[in-house]
Structures are given as structure tokens and as C-alpha cells.
Amino acid sequence: METGSTSHQSTRDTSKTPYQNPCRRRPSNRPTKHPFTNQRCHSFYSLGSWLPADHRVQHDWMAKHIAHIDKHPPQPLIPVIQEFKAFIEGNTRIYMYFAQMWDEVPPKKPYYHDPTGKRQIRDYRHMLAVLNHIFTQAPQWNDTAFGVGMVGVPMVSIFDYVMATPSGHAAFLDPDVNKMLKKVLNEWGKFLKSPESAEVLTTEKTGWFSQHGKKDLMEVANAPLKTSHTFEDMYICDPQAEHHGYTSWD
């Protein structure tokens, strides 16, 4: 028996080996490289802990907004969302990111919602329509949104799955993309300071002063010091005035 070094040559034809996505399902959390941009990316299926482990909560929240969009005629895009659209379509690199990231989301549970396997957000045009709908209204109160932790930042849910794709990860590392997203958020911030945004500050079921809304808000506010203050004790307001005296959601 030979004891020297030996070499093993494979007879397998590697020219027909299918392409393997370097960011797909890795046993470790070590980053790999995006095949086109050479940027670092992490596991394809990894989700951040800022959203609930039960994906049904996230799906239910998104489903309400998507159902509204799908049942109504397309609405004109507000200026900043129209600018976002032009930004995507006017730059080949950015267009590649946003066109591919939605296709790279696996067409299986928990990434889709309906029995046909259709993704909730289907492409970047659908994404713009969802943003347009959400960012033209103040966030209403509902237990699902509170549980998801997206009452104040709904964009987190819209981009959650695509951020873990190769193209999505590259896009959200891109300085130009982040500048555009900052502009979108700043415009929504201006709306949340307007009188129109105060329409959700009511005692109705979806209002922030509803029975559930106040209860959940005060549980969070009282938790650090283990107090039992009411909303009126803790915040400067006028419960008898419209919107408790507040002039905007912000």
C-alpha cells in the first residue's frame, strides 16, 4: 500500500453544474459575496428580530393595505413617491436591484400569503403603490400593527423579506438608495406634523385613544417604573377637546 501523497481526480462534468446562489441558506452567519456587486451579504432566509417570529402577524398587517390597493383604481403617486419611481427607473444599477429583489424572494411559505403562492408585494411598482397608500395617511391604531412593532415605521414590513435577498441587501447598502429612502421618510414626517394627521387621534376602534389603544400605550409607558398612571396623568392633553387637544399625530 502506498503511503505517499495521493491525488483524486473527479470525473464529474462540472460544466453542467447548476449555478448556486452564494447567499442562499448557509450553515453559519458568516457573510458571503453578492455575485454581481461583490458586496457582502448574509443568509438568504435570515430575518431580523425586529419583527415577530409568527409571520402571520406581519402578513395580516400587510394584507389589509394590499387588499385596499388591489380593490381600488390606481391612485396618482404623491410627488416624493413619483420621484422614487423615477430614481429607480432612471438608473440601470438601481433598477437592477429593485427589479430583481422581488423575484429573489422564495415563492413558498412563509414568504407568500395566499394559497396560489403569490407574494404579497409582487414587484417594485406594487411596492410604490403600497408606499403611496401608507404614506398618505397617519398610522391608525390596531392591535396587529402594535404587535408587529410597525405602528411608526411601516416601511420595515414592506422591505423585510427583500432586504435578505442578494439584490435587496446590495440595494440597501447603496448610499443613493438610502438618500432616497431618507427623503421619503422625511416627507412622511412632514405629513405627520400636519393637522390632517390628527384624524386618527380619536376614541374610535382604530383611533389612538380607543380603549385598546390607551390600554396598550399605558402598559408600555408604565412598565419601566412599574407605575399605574392613566394617559391623562402622564401626558399634557385635554380629554374634552377634539383629538385630546393635539394638532397632529406627531
C-alpha positions in Angstrom: 0.0 0.0 0.0 1.4 3.4 -0.9 1.9 5.9 1.9 2.8 8.9 -0.1 0.5 11.8 -1.0 -2.2 10.9 -3.5 -4.4 13.0 -5.6 -8.0 12.3 -6.5 -9.3 13.5 -9.9 -13.1 13.7 -10.3 -14.7 12.5 -13.5 -17.8 14.7 -12.9 -18.5 17.2 -15.6 -18.7 20.5 -13.7 -19.6 22.5 -16.8 -23.2 21.3 -16.3 -23.4 22.0 -12.6 -26.3 24.5 -11.9 -25.5 27.9 -10.5 -25.7 28.0 -6.8 -26.7 31.3 -5.2 -23.9 32.2 -2.7 -26.3 33.9 -0.4 -28.7 31.0 -0.1 -29.1 29.1 3.1 -25.7 28.9 4.8 -25.0 26.8 8.0 -23.2 29.8 9.6 -23.8 33.6 9.8 -20.6 34.4 8.0 -21.2 36.9 5.2 -20.6 35.9 1.6 -20.3 38.0 -1.6 -23.1 39.2 -3.9 -22.3 37.6 -7.3 -22.7 40.8 -9.3 -21.7 43.6 -7.0 -19.1 41.8 -4.8 -20.8 43.3 -1.7 -21.1 41.3 1.5 -24.4 39.6 2.0 -25.8 37.3 4.7 -28.0 34.2 4.7 -30.9 34.5 2.2 -33.5 33.4 4.7 -32.4 35.4 7.7 -34.9 37.8 9.2 -34.2 40.5 11.7 -35.6 40.1 15.2 -37.4 43.5 14.9 -40.4 41.6 13.6 -42.4 38.8 15.2 -41.5 35.2 14.8 -45.1 34.4 13.8 -45.2 35.6 10.2 -49.0 35.6 10.2 -49.0 38.8 12.2 -46.9 40.6 9.7 -48.9 39.1 6.8 -52.2 40.2 8.3 -51.0 43.8 8.7 -49.8 44.0 5.2 -52.8 42.2 3.8 -55.1 45.0 4.9 -53.2 47.6 3.0 -52.7 45.5 -0.1 -56.4 44.5 -0.3 -57.3 48.2 -0.3 -54.9 48.9 -3.1 -56.0 45.9 -5.2 -59.7 46.7 -4.8 -59.4 50.4 -5.9 -58.3 52.1 -9.0 -54.6 53.1 -9.1 -54.0 56.4 -7.4 -51.7 59.1 -8.6 -48.3 58.9 -6.8 -47.5 61.7 -4.4 -44.5 63.7 -5.5 -41.9 62.0 -3.4 -43.1 58.5 -4.4 -43.1 59.7 -8.0 -39.5 60.8 -7.5 -38.7 57.4 -6.0 -40.1 55.8 -9.2 -38.1 58.0 -11.4 -35.0 57.3 -9.3 -35.4 53.5 -9.8 -36.2 53.7 -13.5 -33.6 56.3 -14.3 -30.5 54.4 -13.1 -29.6 51.0 -14.5 -27.9 49.8 -11.3 -30.8 50.8 -9.1 -33.3 49.4 -11.5 -31.5 46.0 -11.4 -31.6 45.9 -7.6 -35.3 46.7 -7.3 -36.4 44.6 -10.3 -34.6 41.5 -9.1 -35.0 41.7 -5.3 -38.7 40.8 -5.5 -38.0 37.8 -7.8 -35.4 36.5 -5.4 -37.9 36.1 -2.5 -38.6 32.4 -2.4 -42.1 31.5 -3.7 -43.0 29.5 -0.7 -44.1 29.8 3.0 -43.7 32.0 4.9 -42.8 34.4 2.1 -46.2 34.4 0.4 -49.7 34.9 1.7 -52.4 33.3 -0.5 -52.9 29.6 -1.4 -51.7 30.3 -5.0 -48.2 31.2 -3.7 -48.5 34.8 -4.9 -46.2 37.2 -3.0 -47.9 39.9 -1.1 -45.8 42.6 -2.8 -45.2 41.5 -6.3 -42.7 44.0 -7.8 -41.3 47.4 -7.3 -44.3 49.1 -8.9 -46.6 47.4 -6.4 -44.2 48.4 -3.7 -44.6 52.1 -4.8 -48.4 51.7 -4.7 -48.2 50.3 -1.2 -45.9 53.1 0.0 -48.2 55.7 -1.7 -51.2 54.3 0.2 -49.5 54.1 3.6 -47.6 57.4 3.4 -50.7 59.5 2.5 -52.4 58.7 5.9 -51.4 58.8 9.5 -51.0 55.3 11.1 -54.2 54.1 12.6 -54.2 52.2 15.8 -54.7 48.5 15.6 -53.5 45.6 17.8 -51.8 43.8 14.9 -49.7 46.8 14.0 -48.8 47.3 17.6 -47.8 43.7 18.0 -45.6 43.8 14.9 -43.9 46.9 16.2 -44.6 48.8 12.9 -47.1 51.4 14.0 -44.5 54.2 13.5 -42.3 52.6 10.8 -44.4 50.6 8.4 -41.5 50.6 5.8 -39.9 47.8 7.9 -42.6 45.3 6.9 -42.6 46.3 3.2 -38.9 45.6 2.8 -38.4 42.9 5.4 -38.1 39.9 3.1 -36.3 41.6 0.2 -33.6 43.0 2.5 -32.4 39.4 2.9 -32.1 38.8 -0.8 -28.8 39.3 -2.7 -30.1 42.3 -4.7 -32.0 43.7 -1.8 -29.0 43.6 0.5 -26.9 45.3 -2.1 -29.6 47.9 -2.7 -30.0 48.9 1.0 -26.2 49.2 1.3 -26.2 51.7 -1.6 -25.7 55.3 -0.4 -28.0 56.7 -3.2 -30.8 54.3 -2.2 -30.5 55.4 1.4 -30.6 59.1 0.5 -33.9 58.4 -1.4 -35.4 56.5 1.4 -34.5 59.2 3.8 -36.3 61.7 1.6 -39.4 59.5 1.5 -39.4 59.3 5.3 -38.8 63.0 5.8 -41.8 63.8 3.6 -44.0 61.4 5.6 -42.6 63.1 8.7 -43.9 66.4 7.4 -47.3 64.9 6.9 -47.4 63.5 10.4 -46.9 67.1 11.7 -49.9 68.4 9.7 -53.5 68.8 11.0 -54.7 66.1 8.6 -52.7 63.5 10.5 -54.7 64.2 13.7 -57.7 62.4 12.2 -56.5 59.1 13.8 -56.4 60.7 17.3 -60.0 59.6 18.2 -61.8 57.1 20.5 -63.0 55.0 17.6 -61.8 51.4 17.2 -58.8 52.4 15.0 -58.1 55.6 17.0 -55.2 56.0 19.3 -57.5 56.9 22.2 -59.6 53.8 21.8 -60.0 51.5 24.8 -57.3 49.1 23.5 -55.1 51.9 22.2 -54.9 53.7 25.5 -54.5 50.4 27.4 -51.6 49.2 25.4 -49.9 52.6 25.3 -50.0 52.9 29.0 -48.8 49.4 29.7 -45.6 50.4 27.8 -45.3 53.8 29.4 -45.8 52.5 32.9 -43.6 49.4 32.6 -40.2 50.9 33.3 -41.1 52.3 36.7 -44.0 49.9 37.4 -46.4 52.7 37.8 -50.1 52.8 37.1 -50.7 56.2 35.6 -53.5 57.0 33.3 -53.0 58.6 29.9 -54.3 61.9 31.3 -51.9 61.7 34.2 -48.8 61.1 32.1 -49.5 63.4 29.1 -50.4 67.0 28.8 -53.8 66.9 27.0 -57.4 68.0 27.1 -59.7 64.9 27.0 -62.7 67.1 26.3 -61.2 68.8 23.3 -61.1 67.4 19.8 -58.2 65.0 19.4 -57.4 65.5 23.1 -56.1 68.9 22.1 -53.4 67.6 19.8 -52.9 69.3 16.5 -51.2 66.5 14.7 -50.2 62.8 15.1 -46.6 63.8 15.8 
